[in-house]
Each structure stands twice: as C-alpha cells, then as structure tokens.
Amino acid sequence: MTAPTVAVIVVAAGAGTRLGASEPKAFVALAGVTVLERALTAVYAAARAAQVVVVVPKSHLDAARQLARGKAAVVAGAATRQGSVAAGLAVLEPGIRTVLVHDAARALTPAALFERVIDAVEATGNGIVPSLPVADTIKRVGSDATVLDTVDRDELVAVQTPQGFPRESLVSAYEAADAEYTDDAALYSAAGHTVEVVAGEQLAFKITTAWDLRRAEAVLQPSTRTGVGIDVHVYDDSQPLWLGGLFWPNEVGLAGHSDGDALCHAICDALLSATGLGDIGERFGTDDPRFAGAHGNVFIAETLALVTGAGYAVGNVSVQLVAQHPRVGPRRAELESHLTALVGAPVSVSATTSDGLGFTGRGDGIAAIATALVHRA
C-alpha cells in the first residue's frame, strides 16, 4: 500500500468552557456520539488516504485512542491551540507533503470539503482555507458602543476548517511564529506565505456554545428530504444519443458539454437539491475540463460522493422524460435497472409528450424532470 502524502491534524484539545459541559468539548455527546467521533467520521470518509493525527488533552489520551479505533495517532495537546497544532506537526510521517488542520468542533464537516482543500493546496502550492460569504451587515463599533462605520461585506468571508498547507512551509511558519494567532492561515500569512480561499460548507459550522450543540443535534435528527431537478438539451444530429446512462443507436443525439444525458443530469440535480448541496451547474460546470464528454454515470458517481459525504443516503428517485423521441417504453425496464444500479436506490422512469406545445412539442429538444428522496444515513 502506498504511503499517504496527506495528513489531517484534528485539534481536539480545547476545554470548551463556553459549552458549559463537564467534559472537554470533543468528548461531549452529540446525538449519542462524541463530537470527536463525528469529526473523525468525515476525515475517514474522504477519498484520499491520509495520516490522521488527533490532538487531545493529556487527561483524555486513552479515551481518544479508543475513539480513533487504531486509525489515527493520538498525542497530547498544549495550553494553546497553536501549541496543540505544533504537537501534531511533530509526529507527521516523513512522506507527508500536504497538511490539513481541522477543528474537531466542526464535527459535521462533509468529507468533500477535505478533498476540495487538498486538491487546491496541491494545485496552487498555497495555503487554502474554506470560506463562506458574510450575510449580515457588519458594523465597526467604538468602546462606548457607538457605531463608527459600516464595513464593506463584499470584501469579507467567514473562514472554516480544514485549512490546508504545504507541509514544509507550514512547519517553517510555526517555527518562526512569535505571537498567538486565531487560526493557522493567519500564522501562515504572517510568515509571508500566500493564502487563498475555496468554497466552504454550511455544515462545517463550529460547535462553541450550547446553542450550537443543539443546532448540530437538530441536523443529525433522522429526517427525510426531497429535491427536484430539471435538465434540458437541444437535439444534435451530429451526436450519438446517451440517455439514462444507456446508448440509443439510430437516434438523434443531444448537444452539451458532456454527453447531454438529460435523465442522469436531472437525477443529479434532484439529489443535490434534496441535500442542499447546490446544483449540477455549480458542482460540475462547463468550465471544468474533467467533464467534457463525460457520460451520465460519471456525474451520478460524483454526485453520490457529495451526497454521502454530507451524511445522506438515497431513498428513491423518480425521473420523467418530456420528448417527442426516443420512445422510452421498450427500454423502460432496462433504464430502471441500470439507473437503480448507478444510484444504489430504486429509480423509476416515465415519459410523456407536451402535446405539440413548446420546444419539446416542436421537437427541438428534450426535458427531464426528477424528484429524489434522501434521508440521514
């Protein structure tokens, strides 16, 4: 087995006094499972093999080793977060080139965010932090509670973890640090290195107070969610027809950046909608060369990775084709069997026409409408 080149340091050494619990925050129960276990679940689920280092209070080393299940090195932390990260850096394996630092308190962070940060570090050679836009209006306030001015929020983001860095640069930045910083990106920038942002995830919020813990528990409650996806493509007689992941010989194909498989694309949109993960254009845009000419099974596989990484399982999917041709009836059973295998859950397929109305009625193209049912895994 090839040795990993990526490491994830999970910082779980804080006392969590603002949470008001008798245990350190990482060892508080979150819907029946400790915060640390929740955080490690996403780390272990990431696609890339990684050395995992867990930094905990000295008093909880044995408990952490049990929770890590032999999949992570467990070391004692320090009095400060910065000291705890340094303790994690000290035990990295020689072959590690990329280091992610993650707060265990962001226990619901999807596995996909770890992969996004790793990819960005390796592509740019810079420090990478996930971020979300600031939605609230931000005011600067004086010591007497007087509003001084309004800060332009277009230049502001809220940053999260995991934060990723090239190992050598991060280690040297830690060795040179002569002050305490609020996060690793600030320390890295202070050493003269470049830090960039990538899109964060709403689920990567930090559990700091009792209210945050209740919010996380509410997210984890067994729940069912639905989503709707719609995709349209124009006919293109120079292209072969791929629909529902199947090749349709002697049929006019569909134009598109990929293979134009409207059925598969609508299914992906429905799954992303149900899990609050955006849409197919946002996740697999036409500016991404990886998906040029890609078949529907590729999009479904990528979508399922996002869905499961966010903690969901697919219940079932229903998709309807609106088109003059091809005729779905003769291949419905084959379509349903193939799509069910791709999605890993029952998929039903139906078809209709639009009685000569609109672009589908004129025979300009096709539309597909999908609904998906997902639930917490």
Secondary structure, 3 states (H helix, E strand, C coil): CCCCCEEEEEECCCCCHHHCCCCCHHHCEECCEEHHHHHHHHHHHCCCCCEEEEEECHHHHHHHHHHHCCCCEEEECCCCHHHHHHHHHCCCCCCCCEEEEEECCCCCCCHHHHHHHHHHHHHHCCEEEEEEECCCCEEEECCCCCEEEEECHHHCEEECCCEEEEHHHHHHHHHHCCCCCCCHHHHHHHCCCCEEEEECCHHHCCCCCHHHHHHHHHHHCCCEEEEEEEEEEEEECCCCEEECCEEECCCCEECCCCCCCHHHHHHHHHHHHHCCCCCHHHHCCCCCHHHCCCCHHHHHHHHHHHHHHCCEEEEEEEEEEECCCCCCHHHHHHHHHHHHHHHCCCEEEEEECCCCCHHHHCCCEEEEEEEEEEEEC
